[in-house]
Amino acid sequence: MYLLIKETFIIDNSETELYGISDGAGLMIIFTEDPVEAKSFVGICNENAVESNHIADIIEDRYYT
């Protein structure tokens, strides 16, 4: 089961919250500033039982191409 995660970073002297996905066992990828989008992505991965070794590729295809 995947979890929604939130990390706070200091970018240009300003706090920025970024969101991502974790499997609780080592996989942790931060990929968006939009918490709604991150929550939706985590839900889709859980609903479709996506294997953790495919998460990075899916994120790259969905958000960076």
C-alpha positions, 0 to 999 in steps of 0.5 A: 500500500502506498502512502502520501508524503509531504516534505518541506524544503527551503527554496530561495529562502522560502518554505515550499511544501512538496508531495509524493509517494512512499511504499513505507519500505524504502521507496520515496519520490517527491514529484509535485507541489499539488497535494490533490494531484499527489493524493490522486496518484497515490490512490490510482497506484493503490487501486491498480496494485502498481509494483513499486519498481514501476512507480518512477517510470510512471511518474516520469511519463505522467509528469515530465514528458 
